[in-house]
Amino acid sequence: MGETLKLGEYLLAVQGLAMIRAGVTRPSAGRPRIEEMRRILDELPDSMEIRMIEYEVPEGYTRWAEHYDGPNPAIAREQPIVHGILADLPPGRALDAACGTGRHAARLVELGHQVVGVDATPAMLALARKKVPSADFRLGRLESLPVQDATVDLVVCALALTHVPDLRPVLAEFARVLRPGGRVVLSDIHPLANMTGAIAAFPGKDLRKGLPYVRSEQHQISDYFTAFRAAGLTVLDCREPVIDEKVVTGTPSYALYPDAARQAFLGLPYLLVWQLER
């Protein structure tokens, strides 16, 4: 179910990341962090302990469903970019894979697409059906989509591949359901963000009771390319939206050490957004 983290330990890690990013070329920029680290170390024995509560995808997203759409910093950063890409594509039959609450399905319908949505969590599908009653929502997994071969013109998959252990069977499924010339628009958590503490967390009302989050996997950019190539999908575009000021202000360290939080995270790649073609 997870481990226990002292808040002070997390704050020390943020200070260290800030100093590493200053590096050898700007050591003076990192020196203020040393005094802050001393202060954290003095307070570490009495710092708040946070129980990290890990959930697998079905249970985690069932618990998160009602509040998933926001405030959610990943969605706030991702959605305008994905919607901008979708606006340039011709309407057709679209699959929203791991559709969640139907936020992208709603936009696809607005753009004139006939939409099928697939998700593994019934609680998410219930919200999606209310939000987009004209779409066809189905229960299913990314590795085995309940969609016939070569029947869609577009596949959208948002912030979901971080939860699958192997990208290859999922991308193979996307290629299977696509017609020749069809497009795939994917968004996901950037591996560097994953490695520096970005998790799919959904805080409850009281952090003293624990911080629940959905288990994630770490996929390097080369892993995506390997899966794309195996599925016969060609990369048309790759974007790497960075952590901006709005995202930084939402990090746990910002309220106590804003300068360190900015120095540690601002400008780091946050997301990956791919456009592919079969």
Salt bridges, closest charged atoms under 4 A:
GLU35 OE2 - ARG38 NH1 2.34
GLU36 OE1 - ARG33 NE 2.91
GLU49 OE2 - LYS6 NZ 3.33
GLU54 OE1 - ARG215 NH1 3.67
GLU59 OE2 - ARG63 NH2 3.18
ASP69 OD2 - LYS131 NZ 2.61
GLU78 OE1 - ARG103 NH1 2.86
GLU78 OE2 - HIS104 NE2 2.96
GLU110 OE1 - ARG107 NH1 2.96
ASP136 OD2 - ARG138 NH2 2.71
GLU143 OE1 - ARG141 NH2 3.51
ASP149 OD1 - ARG176 NH1 2.58
ASP153 OD2 - ARG179 NH1 2.96
ASP166 OD2 - ARG168 NH2 3.16
GLU173 OE2 - ARG176 NE 2.75
ASP206 OD1 - ARG208 NE 3.04
GLU217 OE2 - ARG215 NE 3.45
ASP237 OD2 - ARG239 NE 2.99
GLU240 OE2 - HIS190 NE2 2.73
ASP244 OD2 - ARG77 NE 3.45
GLU245 OE2 - ARG262 NH2 2.87
ASP259 OD1 - ARG262 NH1 3.91
GLU277 OE2 - ARG183 NE 3.64
